[in-house]
Each structure stands twice: as structure tokens, then as C-alpha cells.
Amino acid sequence: MPLQPNYLTPYAIIFIFFISSVDCRSTACNKLDQDSLWSSFNMPSSPLNWSSDDCCQWEGITCDMSGRVARVSLPSKGLKGYILSSSSLRNLTHLTHLNLSHNSLTGSLDQTGFFLSLSHLEILDLSYNFLSGELPSSLSSVNIRMLDLSSNHFHGAIPSSFFQQAWNLTSFNVSNNMFTGSIPSSICTRSYPLIRLLDFSFNKFNGSISGGIGECSKLEVLRAGYNNLSGILPDDIYSASALEEIVLPHNSIYGFISERVVNLTNLRILDLYSNELSGALPTSIGKLSKLQFMLLHFNNLEGYLPPSLMNCTSIVELHLGSNHLEGNISTLNFSKLGQLTKLDLWMNYFTGILPLSLYSCKSLKAIRLSRNDLQGQIQPEIRSLKLLSFLSLGYTRLTNVTGALQILMGCKRLRALLLSSSFHLAEKLPADYGMVDFAGFQNLQFLDLSNCELMGQIPIWLSKLKKLEVLELSSNRITGSIPSWLGNLPRLFFLNLGSNLLSGEFPKEICRLPSLVSDQSTDQVDDYLELPIYGSKDAIILQYTLSYFPRAIDIKNNTFTGSIPVEIGELQLLHILHLSGNNFSGSIPEEISNLKNLEELDLSMNHFSGTIPQLLAALTFLKSFNASYNDFEGQIPIGTQLQSFSASAFEGNPKLCGAPLPNHCLPINDNDADKNSQYMESEQKFDWFHISVALGFITGFLGVFGPLYNQAWRYAYFNFLDNLWNRLYDHSLYC
């Protein structure tokens, strides 16, 4: 007889629903557990509202069938104090899960006997607190599966015996602490076959990564970046075939990446940037078909990019910048990399033209090929990259700047465009023809066209860039005056027009830039860029986001005239003001003392006169000040931080006196003889100053105009000057 289907009657359904809605626990919360919770967590400052008579109903508390507290989950509850040292907490002997992360707990684990009492503990998350001290000698709990102590203040070495009973440990995270010593090698013996995640990042571990990693047969994630590790990668790391992440940046690991890396067929992230790796990339690296992130920048890698790299079709980000890689980049076929979003190959020795196959990567959001020996023109096909947000091609050999900008206008999402030192044929800065009615660059925040020998005037189409925050046009041959409409750009906070041929007066409209006047006048700086911006200072490479750029106006080394407008005092948020190397005159307006956030003020090599205002003492954040080679007179204000600057900040002002200058000011009641002596001394210094200036002028005149009478001399002379400028130029431009 065939089986008949069993249908539930409506009464049966109602009964099942009723049963499922009833709490299956037969008993209420254990009284000892309830008292322990109350005394451990319900402190005067505790934000917890535990009003029920049954602790199993309390927020963050879960009980087992017998009414014993099994889980305490109270992350981000504002808990404070020495909760872990409470003897009451140790009475929760049935506790299996304890999550107190993202609170403000203090104290130590080593002195509490914490692990000894909680022998059933499986999950312990104490991350993001203020715990300190050293770790105890042992975990004790054989049931522990996940231990997260990250982002605290633990220090000392991790005892080798710490893991001796942790047979079920799968995840161990101690990142962002102050641990020292070596990374414990015992963690990957055959006694702990279940370990899947090890995170030692952001500590002070040193020494090499010892062998044994290969014995963690299930290890998926190995992180130990931002430590002081050295030595080579252990050879058996390539035997840990389950590895999905190798994340070891910012150490001193040297040697080469073995060809055996292709054994890690599950590898998704290879992050070894900012180490001392050398040698060539493995030729068969294309076998890593699951690889998504390759971060090997800031190393000493050399040789050619292996063609097999283009078989890593899952790659999302490829960072190989600041190495010694070479080869013709235009021969590489990027068309297979359909998932590629970020390509960063800056500061290598690549040659050729911009590869057209790159424009087949429709997911690309960021491209940086700067500081390579690339040439040619930007092609219209780049407009097919609809997601392109960041483009840096600086320090290359491009041509047709007008065509390039007209093409790039079609990249509607472009936010950062860095073309510094890319054009070297004295081209004209794109004027309004073909640009004035454009609808492009509406999302542009960062524009760098510095050091490109561009001629012409500042074009009005820039006035349409309402999201522009950083404008870099320094070290060109731009003429004319500063247009007043620049002061209307609502988000502009960094303006560098230094080292051009600009003239005229300082427009008072610039003193009304909304982002320099008030925080309330505009939105906050939109900081996110797909790639960081690199700059150099004192031969050190620095990394910037938009918010790291100071609020600055730099118009040094031009031919501006007139005085500083009194409206300068409106720039309440200005940090840097560089006016040196111009023909400004008049006195320093007292309104400049309103710039309470000013850190750098450079007035040198102008024709400023009068006294230095006492009110400059109000600039309490001033770290750099230069008033040299002007016509200032009188005493340098006493009792201000101006005395903290060196005498060189005031030299070249013969009528200026007082500390830190060596020439003392004459007291008002000095006798005539002393006055005459001081006067004669001052006059003598003044005469010698003019004599040296005259001699310098004659030497410079003969040096410049002498060679002009001979064509061969003239060519050799100016070629020498160009080479000298390139060697002395301060490479603080951005890539």
C-alpha cells in the first residue's frame, strides 16, 4: 500500500507554533551568575540597563538550558575599569563566548588568573580596549577557538608556552599592540592543525620569520606587517597551500620571491610592499589564477614584467611602483585584466607609449604611470574608462597638453589629475577656445600642471571647477595677473602659482576664498582618493591624502607689486603664506595678526618697509618666518616668538635691529658719541652691502649678456643653466 503524505491539521500547526514560542529553559538565571554579572559590570558609570529579575533576559547575556550564563556580548557599550580583574567574573564557569570589544577596559591579563577560571571559553574578543601588561604563560582553556586581543597596549614577548594547550585554536589576533621579541614558532607545530588566521601586525616584533609556517596545513591568513622583521621569507611558507593572504608590509624582509609561490593556488592577497625584496618576479606568476591584490611597491625588484602576469585575470589591484622594473610597457597586453581597478607602476624604468590595451580594462578607477620614460600623447580611447577617478602621468614625456585636457574632459568621474613635469616643449596653457563651454572636470578636486614650461595666462575655464580643492600651477611660464574669479572657487584651499612670470597686485578677492575664510562656508575636504599622492621633501618620499595638504597660498618668485591688502586678515584658516621673491612694497598690515592658524610666513626678497608689527606675536602657531632682504626698520618686537627664529630670517634689512640680529638697538637716552659710533657702524655695513650688491650685479650682467654675443657660447651657457636648474630643483612636486 503506497505511503500517504502526512498533512498537519490546523490544530497541530497552532500547537507547534505555541510550543516554539515558549522559552524552553525550565529555570531562571543562576543566582551566582546573576550576582557575578551585577558586581562585574553594573558599575556607577555603566550604561547598561539591567532591570529584569532574570539575568538571562538582560542585554548582551545568553544562558544555556540550565540557566547558566554561556555568552556575554557587550561590544561598544562604554564599559570602563578593571572588569577582567573582578573575582566575580571568574565565577561564570560556564562561559563559552565573551565579547567586550570596543570599550575602555584597563588592567592586565597576566595577574588576574583570568584564563585559569574560564576553562570552557571558546571565543574571547577583548579588542579595542586599553588593556596592558604581558600575556600569561598559558591559555589554559583547551576549548579556545578564537582569541582577539588586538588594539590594546599589551607588551613583552609572547611566551612559547602560551599555546601549549590551545589544541582547538583557529584564530589568533594580537595586532596593534607593543609586543616585542620574535613571532612564536610553536604556533604552527603539528599539535595545532586547525589554525586559520594569525595576525601579528603593527607591533615591534623583530628577527626573522622562523620556519614551521608550512606545518599549518589549514592556515589561510598570515599577517605581520608594520613590525621590525628581517631575513628572508621562510622556504616552507610556500608549502602552506591553503594560504589566501600573505600580508607582511613595512618590514625589512629581503631576498627574492621564489618560483614556488605558484604552489599557493588559493592565494588572493600578496602584500609585501615597503620591504627590501630584490630579484625578478617569478616567471610563472600567472598561475596564481585567484590572485586579486598584488602589492609589491617600495622594494628593489628588477627585470621585466613576466608576460604570464597578464594571465592573473582575477587581479583587482596591481601595485609595483618604486622598484627597478624595466621594459617596453606598450608590449604588454592588459586586455585580459577585466577586473583591474588600480594600476600603479610609478617610479620604474618602463619605456614606450601608453598602452592602448589598458583602455580595455573597463573597471579601472586609478592609473599611475608617473616617473617612467614614457612618451606620446593621451589617446581618446581613455574616455572609455567610465570609472576613472585618478590619473597620474607626471615626469614623463608627453606632448599636446591642449589635446590631452580636451580628451580628459570626457572622463566625467576624474577627481585627481597629476601631470606635473609631463610636457617640456613650452606649450601654451589651454586657453578658453574649445574649453570654455565644456562640461568636463566637474568632479575634479586635484589638478597639478606644475613644472611643465606652460605659457599663456590663467584660463577662465578653471573658474567652472566648483569642486577644485588643490590647484598646482607652479614652475611654469605663466604671465598676466591673478584673476579675481579665483577667489570664488568654493572649495579651493591650496593655491600654488609660485615660480612663474605673473605680475600685477595681490587681488583682494583671493582673500575671500570660502575654504580659507570659515569652516562653515564649505563642506569638509572630501579626503578619499583611489591612490595616495606621493611627494618628496629632503629626499624622503611622503604620502598624502587631500586632508594632509595644508591650506596654503604660494605666489613666490613672480613679479607682483603693490602692498598686501588689508583683507588678508579674513583668511582665518590659512596655514601657509609665501610671498617671497616679488616686488611687494609697503608695510605689513596689522590685520595679518588675525591669521591665528598661520604656520609659515615668508616675506623675503621684496621691498616691504616700516616696522615689524608687535601684533605678529599673536601668531602662536608660527613655525617658519622669513622677512630677510627687505627695507624693514626699527626694533624687532621683543618678548615674542620672533626671537626664536635665526638671524638669517631678518638679514638684509640694514635698518633693523635687536635680537636675534647681532646689531643692538640704540637706547633712547644714549649720548651723542654712542649714537654717532653706532650710526657710523651701521653706515659702514650699509655701504658694504650696496658694494656687494653692485659687484654681484656686474658679475651677473657680464655672465648673462657676455655669452649672448657669441652663438656657440650662448647655447652652451643656457644649456648649462638648464642642467643646473634641474639638479638644484626641489623635487617636492606630486605624483
C-alpha positions, 0 to 999 in steps of 0.5 A: 500500500503506497505511503500517504503524505502526512498533512498537519491539521490546523490544530497541530500547526497552532500547537507547534507554533505555541510550543516554539514560542515558549522559552524552553529553559525550565529555570531562571538565571543562576543566582551566582551568575546573576550576582557575578554579572551585577558586581562585574559590570553594573558599575556607577558609570555603566550604561547598561540597563539591567532591570529584569529579575532574570539575568538571562533576559538582560542585554548582551547575556545568553544562558544555556538550558540550565540557566547558566550564563554561556555568552556575554556580548557587550561590544561598544557599550562604554564599559570602563575599569578593571572588569577582567580583574573582578573575582566575580567574573571568574565565577561564570564557569560556564562561559563559552563566548565573551565579547567586550570589544570596543570599550575602555577596559584597563588592567592586565591579563597576566595577574588576574588568573583570568584564563585559569577560571574560564576553562570552557571559553571558546571565543574571547574578543577583548579588542579595542580596549586599553588593556596592558601588561604581558600575556600569561604563560598559558591559555589554559582553556583547551576549548579556545577557538578564537582569541582577539586581543588586538588594539590594546597596549599589551607588551613583552614577548609572547611566551612559547608556552602560551599555546601549549594547550590551545589544541582547538585554536583557529584564530589568533589576533594580537595586532596593534599592540607593543609586543616585542621579541620574535613571532612564536614558532610553536604556533604552527607545530603539528599539535595545532592543525586547525589554525586559520588566521594569525595576525601579528601586525603593527607591533615591534616584533623583530628577527626573522620569520622562523620556519614551521609556517608550512606545518599549518596545513589549514592556515589561510591568513598570515599577517605581520606587517608594520613590525621590525622583521628581517631575513628572508621569507621562510622556504616552507611558507610556500608549502602552506597551500591553503594560504589566501593572504600573505600580508607582511608590509613595512618590514625589512624582509629581503631576498627574492620571491621564489618560483614556488609561490605558484604552489599557493593556488588559493592565494588572493592577497600578496602584500609585501610592499615597503620591504627590501625584496630584490630579484625578478618576479617569478616567471610563472606568476600567472598561475596564481589564477585567484590572485586579486591584490598584488602589492609589491611597491617600495622594494628593489625588484628588477627585470621585466614584467613576466608576460604570464602576469597578464594571465592573473585575470582575477587581479583587482589591484596591481601595485609595483611602483618604486622598484627597478622594473624595466621594459617596453610597457606598450608590449604588454597586453592588459586586455585580459585584466577585466577586473583591474581597478588600480594600476600603479607602476610609478617610479620604474624604468618602463619605456614606450607609449601608453598602452592602448590595451589598458583602455580595455580594462573597463573597471579601472578607477586609478592609473599611475604611470608617473616617473617612467620614460614614457612618451606620446600623447593621451589617446581618446580611447581613455574616455572609455574608462567610465570609472576613472577617478585618478590619473597620474602621468607626471615626469614623463614625456608627453606632448599636446597638453591642449589635446590631452585636457580636451580628451580628459574632459570626457572622463566625467568621474576624474577627481585627481589629475597629476601631470606635473613635469609631463610636457617640456616643449613650452606649450601654451596653457589651454586657453578658453577656445574649445574649453570654455563651454565644456562640461568636463572636470566637474568632479575634479578636486586635484589638478597639478600642471606644475613644472611643465614650461606652460605659457599663456595666462590663467584660463577662465575655464578653471573658474567652472571647477566648483569642486577644485580643492588643490590647484598646482600651477607652479614652475611654469611660464605663466604671465598676466595677473591673478584673476579675481574669479579665483577667489570664488572657487568654493572649495579651493584651499591650496593655491600654488602659482609660485615660480612663474612670470605673473605680475600685477597686485595681490587681488583682494578677492583671493582673500575671500576664498570660502575654504580659507575664510570659515569652516562653515562656508564649505563642506569638509575636504572630501579626503578619499582618493583611489591612490595616495599622492606621493611627494618628496621633501629632503629626499624622503618620499611622503604620502598624502591624502587631500586632508594632509595638504595644508591650506596654503597660498604660494605666489613666490618668485613672480613679479607682483607689486603693490602692498598686501591688502588689508583683507588678508586678515579674513583668511582665518584658516590659512596655514601657509603664506609665501610671498617671497621673491616679488616686488611687494612694497609697503608695510605689513598690515596689522590685520595679518595678526588675525591669521591665528592658524598661520604656520609659515610666513615668508616675506623675503626678497621684496621691498616691504618697509616700516616696522615689524608689527608687535601684533605678529606675536599673536601668531602662536602657531608660527613655525617658519618666518622669513622677512630677510632682504627687505627695507624693514626698520626699527626694533624687532618686537621683543618678548615674542616668538620672533626671537626664536627664529635665526638671524638669517630670517631678518638679514638684509634689512640694514635698518633693523635691529635687536635680537636675534640680529647681532646689531643692538638697538640704540637706547633712547637716552644714549649720548651723542658719541654712542649714537654717532659710533653706532650710526657710523657702524651701521653706515659702514655695513650699509655701504658694504652691502650696496658694494656687494650688491653692485659687484654681484650685479656686474658679475651677473650682467657680464655672465648673462649678456657676455655669452649672448654675443657669441652663438656657440657660447650662448647655447652652451651657457643656457644649456648649462643653466638648464642642467643646473636648474634641474639638479638644484630643483626641489623635487617636492612636486606630486605624483 
